[in-house]
Amino acid sequence: MIYKSSLHFETRHEMDIVDITGEVQRIVSESGVKDGMALVFCPGSTGAITTIEYEPGLLHDLPAALERVAPADIYYKHDETWHDGNGRSHVKAGIMGPDVTVPVEEGRLVLGTWQQIVFVECDIRPRSRTLIVHIVG
């Protein structure tokens, strides 16, 4: 069985980190799947999905680390293509990736005690995002 759903939200700025764990669990519950997998995917090349401990320190540390890897103040060849200034956004999103798969057991996401599923806005401007969620079981 595959249960398909989606999440819709607006982001406010570059490196906006949105905790989507509760919404993904809601979809798992709606699906009726007891044992299987939850796949969360971001269509688009400037958004990323990962897991972190969603707490103030990491909400600061993750963007700071990504800024060191793909800083705003260097040249990105990508910017020559569209002239939109978001070459760094594509690099950051590419490093983290567009999806996460989490096991489902007894109708619950199997996450560590301090682990949450988050969406990370890597684009340089606010965006309207739709994530695809498939529950397989």
N, C-alpha and C positions, 0 to 999 in steps of 0.2 A: 504494500500500500504506500502511496505517496500523497501526502497532504500538502497543498500549496497555499501560501499566503504571502503577504508583504507588509512592510512597515514603512510609514511615510512620516517625514519630519523635515523641519527647516534647520539649517545650521546657521550660526551667527557670524563666524569668522574662521580664518585659517587656524588650524590646530584645535578647533572645538572638538572636545571628546564627549561623546554621548553614550551613557550607560544604557544598553538595550537589553540587558539580561531579563528583566521582568517581562518585557514585551515578547521576547523569544519564548520564555516559559509559558506565557499565556497562550501562545500559538501551539506549543507542544500539548498543553492541556486540552485545547479545542480539538486537536487532531485525534485524540483518543489513542494515540500510539503509546504503548506501555514500554516497549523495548525497541531501540533502533538508533537513528542518528538524526541530528538537526543540522542542516546546512544553512548558513546565512551568507548571502552573496551580494556584493555591491556592483551593479552595472555602472561602469564609468571608470576612468583611469586616474582620478584625483581623490578618490575616497578609499579608505582602508578599514579592515575589520581585524581585530585581534582580541586577546584577553590580557587584562591587567588587574591589579588590585586598584579599584576605583577609589582613590583617596587623594587628598590635596597634594601630598608630596609627589606622587607619581603624575598627577595632572599637571604639575610643573616640570618634572624630570623628563617625561617622554618627549614633549615638544622641544625642550632644551637639547636633548640628545639628538633629535632629528635635525635641529637647526645646525648642530655641529657637523652632521653628515652631509646635509644639503643646505648650506647657508643662503640667505636671501641676497647677499651682496657679491655673488660671483656670476660669471657668464654661463648661460645654459644655451646650447645650440638649438634646443627645441624652440626657444623664444623667437628664432628667425622664421619658423614655419607659420605660426599664428599671431605673433607679436602681442601675445596676451600676458606675458610676464610670469607664467606659472610653470616654467620648466622644473623648478624645485619641487612643485606640488606633485608632479608625475614621478620624480625620483623618490620622494618620501613614500608615496602610496605604493610604488613598485617594491620597495624594500619590505614593507609590512604585508602587502598582499590584499586581495579583494574579498577574501572569504575565510570562514572558520567552520569547522565541523566539530560538533560536540556530541558525545554519546548520550543516549536517553535510556534510563533504566527506571522501571516502575513509574513511568509517566513524568519523570523529573530529569532535568539537565544534570549531567554528572560533571560538576565543577568543583574545584578546590575551595576550601573554606573562604579564602580571600580573593577568589578569581571571578571576575565579571567579564561579560562580552561587551566590547565597546566598538563604536564606530568612530573613526578619526577623520575629520575633515582636513584634507591636505590642500584643497584649493585656496587661492588667495582671496576669494570673495565668498559671501554667504551663498548657500545652495539649497535647493529643494531636492531632497533625496528620497528615493524609494529603494528599499532593500528587498531582495527576494529571499523567502524562507521556505525551504522544503523539509518536511518531516518524513522520514522514511522508516518504515517498520512493518 
